[in-house]
Structure formats: C-alpha cells, structure tokens
Amino acid sequence: MGFNEFFDKVVETSSNAVDKAVDTTKRLANISDLKSKINNYNNEKNKLFTQIGMDIYIAKKQGESFDTAIDEFVSKIDTLNIKIEQVQEKIDLIKSNANN
C-alpha cells in the first residue's frame, strides 16, 4: 500500500468517525428534548392532581357535587398520559434505529 492510499484511508476513516459523532450528538439532543417534553407533561399532571384535591375539598366543604369536575380532570390526565406514551415511543424508535 502506497503512502497516498494509506493517507486516503486515514482521511476516509476520520471522516466516517466525524459523521458518526455528529449523528450520535443529534440523536442524543433529540432524545434529551423529548425527555424534557415528557417531564413537562408530568409536571402538568402533578398540577392537575393538586387541583383535583383542592377542588374536591372546596366542593365537599360547600356541599356541592364534584363528579363533573373530576371527569374533566381525568380526561385531561388521560390525554397527557397518551402524549407521554407517544413521546416515549419516539424515544424508543430513535434508540432502536441507533442500534441498527
């Protein structure tokens, strides 16, 4: 193998390593963004859980029914759970594509 062939091989290997590093960095950044989105959804759920408790307490103290209010909260929380599942599926897909 001549010097030029050796040099070309070194350049090609270096280029491949750089491309792989860039792809990995983009993938990890994407996963990080998606995990942040999941954290935000979980924070929203926690706020809803707190609000449910406060609303039930107030309604009970005032002798009011709180079934309708609970149904609304349950619907909102279920929607957030679906969004979390969808984002997690995206994360899993990104990870599985990286392993292939």
N, C-alpha and C positions, 0 to 999 in steps of 0.2 A: 504494500500500500504506500503510495507516494504521499509527500507532505500535503499537497493540495487536496487529495482525497481525505486524508486524516483531518485536515482543517475543516473541510466541508461537513464531515461527520460531526465534529465538535460543535459547529455552528448549528447544525440541524438538531442535535440533542439539546443544546441550550435553548433554542427556540421552542422546542416541544415542552421543556420544563417551565419556561416562562408562560406559555399558553395554558398549561395545566394549573399553574399557580393563580393565574388570572381567573380561570373558570372556578377554581375552588373558592377564591375570595368572593366572587359574585354569588356563588351558591350559598356560602355561609352568611353573607349580608342579607340575602333574600330570606333565608331561614330565620335570621335574627329579627327582621321586620315582621315576619308572620307570627313569631312568638310574642312579639310586642303587641300585636293586634289581639292575640288570644288573652294576654294579660289585661288589656283594656276591656275586653268583653267580660272577663271575670270580675273586674272592678265594677262594671255596670251591674252585674248580677248581685254583687255584695250590697251595692246601694239599694237595689230593689228589695233584697231580703230585709234590710234595715227599715226601709219604708213600709214594707208589709207589716212588720211588727208594730211600728208606730201607728199605722192606720187602724189595725185591729184593736190596739189598746184604746185609742180615742173613740172608735165606734162602740166598743164594749162599754166604756165609761158613759157614753151618751145614750146607750140603749138602742143603738142602730144596728142594722144588719150589715155585714161586711162581705157577704158571699160574692157579690158582683165585683167588688174591688179586688178580692183575692183572685177571681177568674182572670181579670185583666193582668195582674202581676204574673200569674202562672203562664199566661200566653206570652208575655214579654220575655220571661226567663226561658221558656221553651225555644223561642226564636233565637235568643242569644246562644243557647246550647247547640242549636243547629249550625249557627255561624261558626262556633268554635270547632265543631266536628268538620266542617268544610275546610277551614283553615288548616286543621291538623292533617287532613287528607292531602292538602297541597304540600305540607312539610314532608309527609311520608313519601310522596311521589318524588320530590326533589332528592330526598335521601336515597331512594331506591334507584333513581337514574344515575346518581353519582357512583353507585356500587357496580353498575353495569359497564 
